Amino acid sequence: MASYKFIKISVNTLDCKGIYFKDTGNIFQGKKELNKKDLEKINYNNNTFEIRLYPTRGGIKKKSFSTSDITRLNAVKNTIAKRNELKEELQNTGTIKKQTFKSLDDIFQTYLQSKENTLSKENIYSMTKTYNKWIYKPLGKLNINIITTIDIQNIVNKMLKQGLAPRTSQTIKQILRPVFNYAIDLEICIKNPALKVNIPKFDNTKNFNLEDEQRLKLLDEILKYEYPQYKGIMLFLYLGRRLNEVLTLKWDKIKLNQDLDTYIIDAKYSKNRKIQIFPLSPILKDYLIEFGMLKNGFIFKGIKTEYIVRSTFISHWKKVVLRANIDKMGIHDTRHLLGNTLINRGISEDIIGKVLGHQSFSITSRYATVNINSVNEALNIYLEN
């Protein structure tokens, strides 16, 4: 039984003939058509639409079209434009030409091109580096339809035999799974061999914690740090953000509102590929105002790069940790520290999940009832003396 259904799109101001939404999460249970208001509920999610064309000689031609990081109304408009292109191709040639790929490498490169607007440069670089090191030589030149689960499993097993951690070998599955899904959407293959690759179980948690006195000493050293840009990065880290989320934060994502100030993490820079909204704590707002707020551009600009990069930032982080007399605290440990502190203060796991940005923003998520004001209250508790 299919785990999804297609629902017709019907927007009064648009010609939506033959445009269907692929409802993979049963979001619109019982709905036969989706209107403009329905589409607003799934803004910025990564979703798939199906285009259906009906040639004059009978039959039906179908084509999937995926979009992300834009409003669903704009996604529908893009799909309509794609439908019109395909319709013209069908009228002129009598068929819709399928993309042909000679090898896994062909489709991997095309997949990366399709993700240029939804994945950060760092993610694309990291994926490409891992692909070139482990995947290209054994599988890159093979036709995608003859690659099996065993072929991919052999790469994982080789990494494990060389002493690499299971979480490192897991990246092979994380890279190839969406590539094969992309090929399935393009009707190039019908199954995804990466799905059944076995990764040994591992504990992905880390129990980093500090006594309140030392934790607040760290915050004090951050606030006293003499380089304003790096001080700001550390403040966002202290309040739970991942480093890449902070470095790529833009001024137009800072939203000052009468009820609650917030900031937005773009889907392309978010680990879960979903747009995320967080409360802008007073300590962050005061910093940004003092730093000098602008309307556009990256907040933490680099000298030779668009924004400050990890290799430039890390020495500043080590200096502050040393001043706070903390032994071996990594950048990502700020998130473990925040999570553990909130657990010890009796904050629920649902709220902590949202503070850390773990949860999906799908309206079917079990975290959907956690409101942003609850996140704000939890962060206020964390900042208490």
JONORSUL-V683180 format. One record per residue. N is the residue number from 1. PHI is phi as a letter, one per 40 degrees, with the letter a starting at -180 (* if undefined). PSI is psi in whole degrees, 0 to 359 (999 if undefined). NEAR is the number of other C-alpha atoms within 10 Angstrom. Layout:
BEGIN
N:PHI:PSI:NEAR  N:PHI:PSI:NEAR
END
This chain:
BEGIN
1:*:131:3  2:c:141:5  3:c:18:8  4:a:167:13  5:a:158:14  6:b:131:16  7:b:132:20  8:c:142:19  9:c:134:23  10:a:100:19  11:b:123:17  12:d:321:9  13:c:359:7  14:b:150:12  15:c:97:13  16:b:20:18  17:d:127:14  18:g:11:16  19:b:125:24  20:b:145:23  21:c:132:22  22:c:104:19  23:c:91:17  24:c:344:14  25:b:14:14  26:f:41:13  27:c:320:14  28:b:59:15  29:d:127:10  30:g:351:8  31:c:137:11  32:b:338:11  33:a:148:15  34:b:129:16  35:b:185:13  36:d:319:15  37:c:321:10  38:c:316:16  39:c:329:18  40:c:338:12  41:c:341:14  42:b:29:18  43:d:139:21  44:g:358:22  45:c:160:20  46:c:103:17  47:b:166:18  48:b:138:19  49:b:152:22  50:b:134:21  51:b:128:22  52:b:124:18  53:b:147:20  54:b:97:13  55:c:156:14  56:c:336:10  57:c:8:7  58:g:175:7  59:g:188:8  60:a:139:10  61:b:129:15  62:b:147:14  63:a:130:18  64:c:149:19  65:a:113:20  66:c:144:16  67:a:157:21  68:a:165:21  69:g:23:20  70:b:168:16  71:c:153:17  72:c:329:22  73:c:317:19  74:c:326:14  75:c:319:23  76:c:318:25  77:c:318:15  78:c:321:15  79:c:322:23  80:c:317:19  81:c:319:12  82:c:321:15  83:c:317:23  84:c:323:14  85:c:314:12  86:c:324:21  87:c:318:20  88:c:319:14  89:c:320:14  90:c:319:18  91:c:322:12  92:c:326:10  93:b:346:9  94:g:1:13  95:a:166:14  96:b:117:18  97:c:127:10  98:c:146:10  99:c:138:10  100:b:139:11  101:b:135:15  102:c:335:12  103:a:169:17  104:d:321:24  105:c:322:21  106:d:312:16  107:c:329:22  108:c:315:24  109:c:321:12  110:c:321:15  111:c:315:16  112:c:320:17  113:c:322:12  114:c:342:14  115:b:9:15  116:d:329:13  117:c:355:13  118:b:345:20  119:b:144:21  120:c:161:18  121:c:324:14  122:c:318:12  123:c:317:15  124:c:319:14  125:c:315:13  126:c:316:11  127:c:314:17  128:c:319:17  129:c:315:12  130:c:318:16  131:d:312:20  132:c:325:12  133:c:321:9  134:b:329:17  135:b:321:22  136:d:312:16  137:c:312:12  138:c:331:12  139:b:342:19  140:d:324:19  141:c:358:14  142:c:149:16  143:c:135:15  144:c:333:23  145:c:346:17  146:b:359:13  147:c:132:17  148:b:170:15  149:d:322:15  150:c:321:15  151:d:316:16  152:c:321:21  153:c:324:20  154:c:323:13  155:c:314:18  156:d:314:25  157:c:322:18  158:c:318:13  159:c:318:18  160:c:321:17  161:c:331:10  162:c:2:8  163:g:7:9  164:c:149:13  165:c:151:13  166:d:322:18  167:c:333:15  168:c:316:13  169:c:337:21  170:c:335:16  171:c:332:15  172:c:313:23  173:c:320:21  174:c:330:13  175:c:313:17  176:c:331:21  177:d:309:17  178:c:333:16  179:c:315:21  180:c:324:25  181:c:321:19  182:c:317:21  183:c:324:23  184:c:317:15  185:c:327:17  186:c:2:16  187:g:34:15  188:c:326:18  189:a:170:15  190:b:351:13  191:b:160:13  192:b:101:21  193:c:345:22  194:c:341:24  195:c:323:15  196:c:12:14  197:c:132:19  198:c:125:15  199:b:125:17  200:d:143:13  201:c:144:8  202:a:155:9  203:c:111:7  204:c:9:7  205:c:158:7  206:b:127:11  207:c:68:9  208:c:130:17  209:a:160:17  210:b:152:14  211:c:151:10  212:d:321:13  213:c:317:9  214:c:323:14  215:c:316:20  216:c:333:17  217:c:320:17  218:c:313:21  219:c:319:18  220:c:318:13  221:c:325:17  222:c:313:24  223:c:332:17  224:c:354:12  225:c:138:18  226:c:349:10  227:b:105:10  228:d:318:17  229:c:313:18  230:c:328:19  231:d:315:20  232:c:318:23  233:d:315:23  234:c:326:25  235:c:317:18  236:c:321:20  237:c:317:21  238:d:330:23  239:c:22:23  240:h:358:23  241:c:151:22  242:c:153:21  243:d:314:18  244:c:326:18  245:c:322:20  246:c:313:23  247:c:330:24  248:c:9:23  249:c:137:22  250:b:155:22  251:c:324:18  252:c:356:15  253:c:359:18  254:c:120:23  255:b:108:15  256:c:115:13  257:b:159:8  258:c:320:6  259:c:310:7  260:a:124:14  261:c:139:16  262:b:169:18  263:b:154:19  264:b:133:19  265:c:120:22  266:c:147:23  267:d:323:23  268:c:340:22  269:b:359:24  270:c:140:20  271:c:323:16  272:c:9:14  273:g:29:19  274:b:144:24  275:c:138:22  276:b:142:20  277:b:131:19  278:b:151:21  279:c:140:22  280:c:99:21  281:d:150:19  282:d:325:11  283:c:326:15  284:c:319:16  285:c:314:16  286:c:319:11  287:c:312:17  288:c:321:18  289:c:317:10  290:c:323:10  291:c:328:13  292:h:92:8  293:c:141:14  294:b:176:14  295:c:327:11  296:b:169:10  297:g:172:15  298:c:141:19  299:c:315:27  300:b:75:21  301:c:141:17  302:c:167:14  303:c:315:8  304:b:359:8  305:b:166:8  306:d:321:14  307:a:162:18  308:d:137:22  309:b:164:18  310:d:315:12  311:c:331:8  312:c:324:11  313:c:326:17  314:c:325:13  315:c:326:10  316:c:320:16  317:c:315:18  318:c:324:17  319:c:317:12  320:c:319:21  321:c:320:20  322:c:318:15  323:c:331:13  324:c:3:18  325:f:42:11  326:b:135:15  327:c:120:9  328:f:64:10  329:b:114:15  330:c:166:13  331:c:316:19  332:c:344:15  333:c:342:19  334:c:326:23  335:c:319:21  336:c:320:18  337:c:314:22  338:c:313:24  339:c:314:24  340:c:321:18  341:c:317:20  342:c:323:20  343:c:316:13  344:c:340:8  345:c:3:12  346:g:15:9  347:c:138:18  348:c:154:11  349:c:327:13  350:c:315:16  351:c:318:22  352:c:320:23  353:d:320:16  354:c:326:22  355:d:319:27  356:c:352:18  357:g:28:22  358:c:329:14  359:c:156:19  360:c:149:19  361:c:10:21  362:c:143:16  363:c:352:13  364:c:355:13  365:c:145:11  366:c:350:12  367:c:0:18  368:c:335:14  369:c:351:11  370:c:115:15  371:c:153:11  372:c:335:17  373:c:328:13  374:c:322:16  375:c:317:21  376:c:317:20  377:c:320:15  378:c:319:20  379:c:325:20  380:c:321:14  381:c:318:14  382:c:327:19  383:c:354:15  384:c:146:8  385:c:999:7
END
